[in-house]
Structures are given as C-alpha cells and as structure tokens.
Amino acid sequence: MVTRFPLIPAVVTLVAALCSSLAFASTEEARRLLNEGRAAQALNVLEKHLEGSPQDAEARFLRGLALSRTGRRDQAIEVFANLTRDYPQLPEPYNNLAVIYAQQGDYEKARDALEAALATHPSYATAHENLGDIYAALASASYNRALMLDENNPSARQKLKLMERLGASLPATRPNLTATERSDSTPAQPSDDAPASAGATTPTETATPAPASSAPAAAPAPTSTAERATRERISAAVYDWAQAWQNQQVDAYLDAYAPDFDPAGGLSRSAWEAQRRERVRSPERIVVRVRDPDIQIVDSDRARVTFQQEYESDSYSDVTTKVLDLRRIGDRWLILRETTR
C-alpha cells in the first residue's frame, strides 16, 4: 500500500512564490532587453515564458511591444487586440494599437482605439495627448487636400501653416504617438503612475508633438499587395532607425545597420561605431525628423530611401538630404550605405 502525503500549506505557498518569482524575473529581463533596444532577444525570452504561462497579461503585453519593434506589426496588432478582448478594463493595449495604426497612416483606426482607451480610463493622460496628435494629423491632411483642390484657398493655407507651427504631421509624415510599456491586471492609475514612453530609458520620459520623429510614408499607389507590404516594412525600418537615434538608444540605432555596412570617410566599422556611440549619447537631447521620403524599390532585396533630414540637439542643428540604401536580410531591412547630399 502506498501512502500519499498531501503537500503541507507552507510548501504549497513556497512553490507558488517560486513560480511567481520566476515569472517576474522573465518579464523583468524582457523589459530590460526592450529598454536596451534588444527587442529580438526580449521576444525570445517572452516566447519561452508564455509557453508555460500563456495567459500572463504582462508578458503578452511586452510581447506585443517586442513584435512591434522588430517590424512585425501585424502580429503586434493581433496581440494588443486580443488583450483588449481579454482585459477590456486596461487602456494600455488600446493605446498601443493606436500607435501602430498611426505608424501605418490609418488615423481613423488610431482615433477609435484611443477613444476606447479613454472610455475605460478617462484620466489616462497619454491617450489624451495621443488623441490630440491624431486629430492634428487628420486636420493637417484635410487642409492639405483642400489646398490640392483649390490652391488659392487662403483660409486653408493659413490653417495648414498653423498646424505646422504646432508640430502636426503632414501627409508625408506621421505623428509620433507615445506608446506605453506598462501593463498589469488592473487599470492604470492616473497622473503620478502614468505609463512610460515606449522608447523611454526612464519611467517618466514622454514624447511631445514638436520634437517627434517624422517617419516615411508609403509611396503612392503600390501596384500589388506584396509591394505595399514591402514598402511598409521599409518605411518601418527607417522610422525605427530615426526613433532609436532620437531616443538615444545606441544599441537599437546601430542594430539598424547591416553587418556589411560601409561607413563613409574611409572609417573602419569599429571606428565608426565608436564615433557614433559617442555622438548619439553625448547630447542632452536629440530631435530627428524625416521629411518628404521617397522609397525606391530596386529589387526584391534592395531599396533606396531619399528624404530631407532635420536634426537638432542642444548644441547643433542642420537640414540635409539623406540617402539610405537598404538591403533585406531575413525579414528585416537594414542600412547598407548612408550618404548625405
């Protein structure tokens, strides 16, 4: 006869505490990797953790962030959309859905997602700010269309200039909404406990409309779904590069360059990286704007993006024409050559 001894309460409590500690360690490691710009590594940690804890809301939320930062935005949308269904009281998944929709230029969907976030949590300051940016972008687009139909319309021209002074995005750019990195099993608390910015290195850092990075827009009328998807991936690659630079996330910035990237000026790759690390980290603040991008797809693995680059820091500013030659490596578009005209 085999005697079965039940686990005593103290042992059960210890096991539960140990499992909770391991789960916390996984999410904290993933969060650290995301803050360091190592989204792919964070995604690996989260995928392994979710195999054993598929309903962990925090891990699912961080997975959505990691997918978005590695350019897999369709999958990120699915993650955040599922979270809104499973945890409708949480505003952060709605907000991050809006961020991705805005990056794709779908301002109406972004607006709807932000309004849903505010319906669940009316004092969510980040969503209010983002919704203002979306309305500003929609207004700019409407004023611009009015001028295209009637270029002699002084009222529309004046209003468009006002939006430009406010930092609103024109059709060739997109608003830099503030994503959130925090999620838990209860709704976010207002004010002092507001969610952090997606690109932030500190919990209180947020983006504002004026210094926002402007990201490439899709070229007019792609001829196929495949080409449209390719342009979106290229656009996302340039956007993420500019955003990492502006947020001074050096590892993520350097990760945007191909292994065989050829630095200008005859520098070796190691010397160039050391130089860029110093120049990206040194300023108190950096603002990078990408204006009027032109995406040219050379072939299935190569593309060229030409745009006007506006750079500002606390000690220097300039406006140049930048050309990025990109090459597709796996599912990513990486910078092969960078030149200034």
C-alpha positions in Angstrom: 0.0 0.0 0.0 1.4 3.4 -1.0 0.7 6.2 1.3 0.2 9.6 -0.3 1.1 12.6 1.7 -0.5 15.9 0.7 1.7 19.0 0.4 1.6 21.0 3.6 0.4 24.6 3.2 3.9 26.0 3.8 5.3 24.0 0.9 2.4 25.0 -1.4 3.0 28.6 -0.6 6.7 28.3 -1.2 6.1 26.6 -4.6 3.6 29.4 -5.6 6.0 32.1 -4.5 8.8 30.5 -6.5 6.7 30.3 -9.7 5.7 33.9 -9.2 9.3 34.9 -8.8 10.4 33.1 -11.9 7.6 34.7 -13.9 8.6 38.2 -12.6 12.2 37.5 -13.5 11.3 36.7 -17.1 9.2 39.8 -17.6 11.8 42.0 -15.9 14.5 40.5 -18.1 12.4 41.1 -21.2 11.7 44.7 -20.1 15.4 45.3 -19.6 16.2 44.0 -23.1 13.5 46.2 -24.6 14.9 49.3 -22.9 18.3 48.4 -24.2 16.9 48.2 -27.8 17.3 44.4 -28.0 13.7 43.6 -29.0 14.6 40.3 -30.7 16.2 38.9 -27.6 13.3 40.1 -25.5 10.9 38.4 -27.8 12.8 35.1 -27.3 12.5 35.4 -23.5 8.8 36.1 -23.7 8.0 33.3 -26.1 9.6 30.8 -23.8 7.9 32.2 -20.8 4.5 32.2 -22.5 4.8 28.6 -23.4 4.3 27.8 -19.7 2.1 30.8 -18.8 0.1 31.7 -21.9 -2.4 34.0 -20.1 0.2 36.2 -18.4 -1.1 39.6 -19.3 2.2 41.4 -18.6 4.2 39.0 -20.8 1.7 39.2 -23.6 1.8 43.0 -23.5 5.6 43.1 -23.6 5.5 40.5 -26.5 3.3 43.0 -28.4 5.9 45.7 -27.9 8.7 43.4 -28.9 6.9 42.3 -32.1 6.2 46.0 -33.0 9.8 46.9 -32.5 11.1 44.1 -34.7 8.8 45.2 -37.5 6.2 42.5 -37.1 3.3 45.0 -36.7 0.5 42.8 -37.9 1.4 40.2 -35.2 1.6 43.1 -32.6 -1.8 44.3 -33.6 -3.2 40.8 -33.0 -1.6 40.6 -29.6 -2.9 44.0 -28.4 -6.3 43.3 -29.9 -6.6 40.0 -28.0 -5.6 41.8 -24.8 -8.4 44.4 -25.3 -10.8 41.5 -25.5 -9.4 39.6 -22.5 -8.8 42.7 -20.4 -11.2 45.4 -21.6 -10.5 47.4 -18.4 -6.9 48.1 -19.4 -6.3 51.2 -21.5 -2.7 50.5 -22.5 -3.4 47.8 -25.2 -5.8 50.2 -26.9 -3.2 53.0 -26.8 -0.5 50.8 -28.3 -2.9 49.7 -31.0 -3.3 53.3 -31.8 0.4 53.8 -32.0 0.8 51.1 -34.6 -2.2 52.3 -36.6 -0.7 55.8 -36.7 2.6 54.4 -37.9 0.7 52.7 -40.7 -1.1 56.0 -41.5 -4.5 54.7 -40.5 -5.5 57.6 -38.3 -9.2 56.7 -38.2 -8.4 53.4 -36.5 -5.9 55.1 -34.3 -8.6 57.5 -33.2 -11.1 54.8 -32.5 -8.6 52.8 -30.4 -7.7 55.9 -28.3 -11.3 56.7 -27.7 -11.8 53.2 -26.5 -8.8 53.6 -24.1 -10.3 56.8 -22.7 -13.7 55.1 -22.3 -12.1 52.6 -20.0 -9.9 55.1 -18.2 -10.9 58.8 -18.8 -7.9 60.2 -16.8 -5.3 58.4 -19.0 -3.2 61.4 -19.9 -1.1 59.6 -22.5 -4.1 58.7 -24.5 -5.5 62.2 -24.3 -2.2 63.6 -25.7 -2.0 61.0 -28.4 -5.6 61.6 -29.4 -4.7 65.3 -29.8 -1.9 64.4 -32.1 -4.2 62.2 -34.2 -6.8 65.0 -34.6 -4.0 67.4 -35.5 -2.7 64.9 -38.2 -6.2 64.4 -39.5 -6.7 68.2 -39.6 -3.4 68.7 -41.5 -4.3 66.1 -44.0 -7.7 67.7 -44.6 -6.3 71.2 -45.0 -3.7 69.9 -47.4 -6.4 68.1 -49.5 -8.3 71.4 -49.6 -5.3 73.2 -51.0 -4.8 70.5 -53.6 -8.3 71.0 -54.8 -8.1 74.8 -54.5 -4.6 76.2 -54.3 -5.9 79.7 -53.9 -7.8 79.0 -50.7 -6.2 81.4 -48.2 -8.1 80.1 -45.2 -6.9 76.5 -45.7 -3.3 77.7 -46.3 -3.4 79.8 -43.1 -4.8 76.9 -41.1 -2.2 74.5 -42.5 0.6 76.8 -41.5 -0.8 77.0 -38.0 -0.8 73.2 -37.8 2.9 73.2 -39.0 3.8 75.6 -36.2 2.0 73.3 -33.7 4.2 70.4 -34.9 1.3 68.5 -36.5 2.2 65.9 -39.1 1.5 66.4 -42.8 0.6 63.6 -45.1 4.3 62.9 -45.8 4.9 62.2 -42.2 3.1 60.5 -39.3 2.6 61.6 -35.7 4.9 60.1 -33.1 2.5 58.9 -30.5 3.6 57.9 -27.1 3.4 54.1 -26.6 3.1 52.6 -23.2 5.3 49.8 -21.7 3.4 49.0 -18.6 0.5 46.6 -18.2 -0.9 44.7 -15.3 -4.1 43.1 -14.2 -5.6 46.3 -13.0 -6.4 49.6 -14.9 -3.6 52.1 -15.0 -3.6 54.8 -12.3 -3.8 58.4 -13.3 -1.2 61.2 -13.0 1.8 60.1 -11.0 1.6 56.5 -12.1 1.2 57.2 -15.8 2.7 54.7 -18.2 6.1 55.1 -19.6 7.0 56.0 -23.2 7.8 53.1 -25.5 11.2 54.4 -26.4 12.0 55.7 -22.9 15.0 55.0 -20.9 13.4 56.4 -17.8 9.8 55.8 -16.5 8.8 59.4 -16.8 10.0 60.2 -20.3 7.3 61.0 -22.8 7.2 62.2 -26.4 5.7 65.6 -27.3 4.3 66.6 -30.7 7.0 69.2 -31.5 10.2 67.0 -31.4 8.6 64.0 -32.9 10.4 61.9 -35.5 8.6 62.0 -38.8 8.5 58.7 -40.4 8.4 57.7 -44.1 5.1 57.5 -45.8 4.2 54.8 -48.3 4.7 55.8 -51.9 1.6 56.5 -54.0 -0.5 53.6 -55.3 1.6 50.4 -54.9 0.9 48.0 -57.7 0.4 45.0 -55.6 -0.3 43.8 -52.0 3.3 42.4 -51.9 4.8 45.7 -52.9 2.6 47.5 -50.4 3.8 45.2 -47.7 7.4 45.7 -48.8 7.1 49.5 -48.7 5.5 49.3 -45.2 8.5 47.2 -43.9 11.0 49.6 -45.5 9.1 52.6 -44.0 9.0 50.9 -40.6 12.8 50.3 -40.8 13.6 53.9 -41.4 11.1 55.0 -38.8 12.6 52.8 -36.2 16.1 53.9 -37.1 15.2 57.6 -36.7 13.3 56.9 -33.5 16.2 55.0 -31.9 18.5 57.8 -32.8 16.2 60.4 -31.3 15.7 58.3 -28.2 19.5 57.9 -27.9 19.1 54.1 -27.8 22.5 53.4 -29.2 22.3 49.6 -29.5 18.9 49.8 -31.3 20.3 52.6 -33.6 23.4 50.6 -34.5 21.3 47.4 -35.0 19.6 49.2 -37.9 22.8 48.9 -40.0 23.7 45.8 -42.0 26.7 43.7 -40.9 28.5 44.8 -44.2 27.6 48.4 -43.8 30.2 50.6 -45.5 30.9 53.8 -43.4 31.7 57.0 -45.3 35.1 58.7 -44.9 37.2 55.5 -45.0 36.5 54.6 -41.4 36.5 51.0 -40.2 33.3 49.6 -38.9 34.6 49.5 -35.3 35.9 53.1 -35.5 32.6 54.3 -37.0 30.6 52.5 -34.3 32.7 54.1 -31.5 32.3 57.5 -33.1 28.5 57.1 -33.4 28.1 55.8 -29.9 29.8 59.0 -28.6 27.8 61.3 -30.8 24.5 59.7 -30.1 25.0 59.6 -26.4 26.6 62.9 -25.7 23.8 65.5 -26.4 21.2 66.3 -23.7 18.5 65.8 -26.3 18.2 64.9 -29.9 15.4 65.5 -32.4 15.3 63.7 -35.8 12.7 64.5 -38.4 12.3 62.7 -41.8 10.6 64.9 -44.4 9.2 64.0 -47.9 10.7 60.5 -48.1 10.9 58.8 -51.5 11.0 55.0 -51.4 12.5 53.3 -54.5 12.5 49.5 -54.6 15.5 48.4 -56.6 14.7 44.7 -56.5 13.3 42.1 -54.0 16.3 42.6 -51.7 17.4 46.2 -52.2 15.8 49.7 -51.8 16.8 53.3 -51.6 15.1 55.9 -49.4 15.8 59.6 -50.1 14.5 62.3 -47.7 15.1 65.6 -46.1 16.6 65.0 -42.6 16.2 67.7 -39.9 18.5 67.2 -36.9 18.5 69.2 -33.7 20.4 68.8 -30.5 21.2 71.1 -27.6 24.4 72.2 -29.4 23.9 71.7 -33.1 21.2 71.6 -35.8 21.2 71.1 -39.6 19.0 70.2 -42.5 20.4 67.8 -45.1 19.3 65.5 -47.9 19.9 61.9 -46.7 20.0 58.8 -48.8 19.8 55.3 -47.2 20.5 52.3 -49.3 18.9 49.3 -47.6 19.2 45.5 -48.1 16.7 42.9 -46.9 18.3 40.3 -44.6 15.9 37.7 -43.5 12.7 39.6 -42.5 14.5 42.9 -41.8 15.6 45.8 -44.0 19.0 47.1 -42.8 21.1 50.1 -43.9 23.8 49.1 -46.3 25.0 52.6 -47.1 24.3 56.1 -45.8 25.1 59.3 -47.7 24.4 63.0 -47.5 23.9 65.3 -50.4 
